[in-house]
Amino acid sequence: MTAPRGRAAAGVAYAAAAYGTWGLFPLYFRSLLGVPAPEILSHRILWSVVFVTAFVTLRRRWAEVASQLRTPGTLPRLAASALFIATNWLVYIWAVNSGRVLEASLGYFVNPLVTVALGVVFLRERLTSRQLVAVALAGAGVLAMVVRAHALPWVALALAVTFGAYGLIRKRVRVEPTAGLLGEVLLLSPVALAYVAWLEHAGLSHFGPNPRFTVLLALSGVVTAIPLIWFVLGVQRLRLITVGLLQYLNPTIQFLIAVFVFGEPFTTGHAIAFGCIWVSLALYSFEALRLATAKEPSPASGQG
């Protein structure tokens, strides 16, 4: 049991680091207020190519990366995951810089439910009765926010669906995280490069004239690549159901930033949703601990 438990523990650590970092993203993207979302997205893609290329070169892993990317079926799947993650990035950047961080956080509260559903439907993962109750409580919390908003939260739904689909595809692509990310951003880079070149030609680029924007845009490769690599390392080691519940770290942090840093209103609907979601997390954690204890071999069983 030691090796599987160690693998799961590492998966939890990687996933928690990724979601914790993503939770702080509103602070980073709000510092780029004034730069259009497509321009930020294009720089994220291009600087990610630079960062990951340098990383692979320094570690002398080009032969391994090239071999994995040449595996039949890998590039088409990475093209699909690249499309989903690029859409997710674009919607999220726009939401943060449009003052809709609470709606973005709602999207990432919905996202674990989407991930759990994908795990059950496509990977035949099973939920215990307590886990079903936990998911239902979280769903009730999200529904409370939707009802009180009196509008379809398209930002939230777009973020949830695109990232859930991205996680499912990356779990099924047998490629090392760094190689997979490099493949994704390389596939996206021609469009990103063309857009950045057009902005420069039209005199609309924010890269260069403004030193602060220039530095922040150049750092977007590191900011993007590291947590995404951590995420894939985590998702490859965990059941999607576990990943789905860990994802609540991200929107919780974003929610707190939206309310206490950006001053977005904290309504009764938010309070109800937040309470339901944390109760669901407590229930799910209790059930996970119970299942882990039940599977622990007893000293008298003779198993080593």
N, C-alpha and C positions, 0 to 999 in steps of 0.2 A: 504493500500500500504506500510505501514511502515515496517512490518515484511519482505515481499519479498525484499524490497529495502535494508533493513539492512543485509539480508542474502547475497544479491548480493555484497554489499560493503565489507562484510567480505571475500567473495570468491575472490574478486579482491585483497584484502590485502594479503591473503594467497598465491595466485598464483604469485603475484608480488615478494613477499619475496622468494619464491622457485626459480623463474627464475633469480632473482638478485644474489642469492647464486650460482646457477649453472653457471652463467656468470663468476664467479671468479674461477671456478674449474681449468682452465688451470694453474693458479699459484700454486695450490696445487699439481696437478699431475706432473707438470714440476719439482717440488722439489723432486720427486721420480724417476727422470731420472736415468736409470741404473737398475731399477727393472723391470723385464718382466711384460707385461700387464696381463697375466693369474695369476701371483702371486699377483699382486695388486688387481685384481678382487676377488680372493679367500679370501683375507684378508678383503675386503669390505663386503663380504657376512658373514663371520664368526664373525667379530667384530660388524656387524649390529645385528646379533643374540644376542650377549652379551648385547649391548646397549638397544635394544628393550625389552629384557627379564627383565633387571634391571628396566627399565621404568615401565613396566606393574606390576612388583612386588612391587615397591615403591608406586604405585597408587592403589594397591590391586584390580586389575581388571582381575584377572585370570579367574574367573567364567564367566564374560561377554565375554572375548576373546575366551575362549573355546567354549562357546555356539554359538558364531558367526561362528567359524571355523567348527563346526559340522553341520551347516545348509546345507541341501542337495544341491549339485551343487557348493558350494563355493570353495572347494579345487581344483576341476578340472579347474575352471576358474582362480584361483590364480596360478595354475601350468602353465597355458598358459601365464598369465601376467608376471610370474617370468622368463619364457624363453625369452620373448621379452625384459625385462629390463636388464637381464644379458647380452644378446647379445649387447644391446645398450651400456652398461657400458664397455664391452670389446673393442668394436670398438672405442669408444671415448678415452679410456685410451691410446690405441695404437696410435691413431691419434695425440694426444697431445704430446706424447713422441717421435713421429716420425717427429716432426716439421710441422705438417699439421693442425694447429689450424684454419687457414683461411678456409680450406675445411670442418673442423668440424663446424665452424660457418655457412657455407653455408648450411650444413645439418639442422641446427636449424632454418635457414631462410626458408628452404623448409618445415620443420615440421609443421608450422601453416597451410600451404596450404593443407597438408595431413590431418590434424585434421579437418579443415573446410570441406573437401570432405567427410570424415568419418561421420561428423555430419549431412551433407545433405543426404547421402546415407542410413546410418543405423538408424539415429534418426529422420529423416524427418524434420530437421531444415531448415528454409527458409532464403534466403538472399534477401535484398532489392536491387534495381538497383544500388544505390550508393555503397553498400557493395560488389556487384559483380564487380564494377569498381575498388574498392580498392584491392580486391583479384587479379584481372587481372593485376593491376599495380605491385603488389608484385611478381606475377608470371613472368612478363616481366623482372623485375630486376634480379630474380634468373636465368632466361634463358640467360640473358646477360653474367652472370658469367660462365655459362656452355659453351656457344658458344666460349667465349674467352679462355677457358681452353683447348679447342681442345681435350678433353678426357672425358670419362664417369666418373663423380665424385662418385665412388662407396661408398666411405666413407660417403659422404653427404647423398646419397640416403638410405644407410643402417641405418644411425642415424634417418633420418626423418621417415622412415616406421616403424621401431621398436618402437620408442617412441610414434608415432601416434597410433599404435595398442595397446600399453600399456595403453594409456589414455582412449581409447574407452572401453577396457575390464574393467578397474577399475571403470569407470563411471557406468557400468552395474552390477557390483558386489556390492550387498547391505551389505557391511561389513565396520565397523569402520576403519579409516586409520591405526591406530596402529596395530590392529588385522590383517589387510590385509598384511601389510608389514612384520609382524612376520611370517605369513603363507608363504609368498613368500621366505624369506631368510631361513626359516627352510627347505623348499622343496629343495632349492639349496645347503644347507649346507653339505650333505653327499659327494657330488662331490668335493666341495671346501675343505673340511677337508681331503679327500683322497689325493688331489693334494698337499696341504701344508705338509702333512705327508711324501709324496714321496720326496718333495724338501728337507725336513729336513734329511731324510734317505740318500739321495744322496749327501748331503753336499752343496746343491745349494741354500739354503734358505738365504734371505737377512734379515730375522727377527731374531734379536739376536746379530749377529756379528757386525752390524752397528747400533750404538745407534740412529742416526738421522732417519734412515729408520725405525727402530723399533718403535719409537714414532709416526712417521707419519702414519705408517700402523695401529697402534693401534687406532689412532684417526679416521681412515676411517669409523668406525661404526657410530660415531656422525656425521661426514661430510656427510655420505650417508643418514642416517635415517631422520634427521630433515627436510631438504628441501623436501624429498620425502613425508613425512607426510603432510607438508604444501601444496604440490602440490595436493594430493588427497583431502584434505580439501577444496581446491579451486575448483577443477574440479567437485566435488559433489554439489557445490553451484551455478555453472555457466553453461550457454549454451556452448557447445563445440565451437561454432563460436567465442564467447568472449574469451574463453581460447586460441583459435588458434591465435588471434591477440596479446594477452598479451605475448605469447611466444617469440615475437620479442625482448623482453628485454634481454633474455639470449644470443642470437647470437650477438646482438649489443655490449654488454660488451665484449664478446669473441673476436669480430672483433677488437675492440679498443686495447685489450691486445695484440692480434697477431701483430698489426701494430706498436704500440707505445712502447710496453714492449719487445716483442720478435723480433721486427725488420723484420717481414715478409713483402714482397713488397706490396705496395698499387698501384694497376694498374688502368688503365682507366676503365676496366671492373668492378672492385670493386666500383669505384666511381659512375658509372651508376647504378649499382644494389643498392647500398646504398641509392642513391637519390630516386629511384623508390619506394623502400620499405618504406622510411620515408614519402613520399607523400601519399602512400597508408594508412599508419597509421593515418596520419592527417585526411584524408577523412573518414576513418572508425570511428574515434573518434567523428568527427563532426556529422556523421549520428547517432551514438549511443546516443549522447546528444540530437539530434533532436527527436529521437523516445522516449526517456525518458521524455522529456518535453511534447510531444504530449499525452502521457498516464497519465500525471499528472491531477487529477480531479480538476476542477475549483471550487472556493469558492461558486459560485452560484448554483452548481449542487445539493447541499444538501447531498452529500456523505461524510461520516466521515472517 
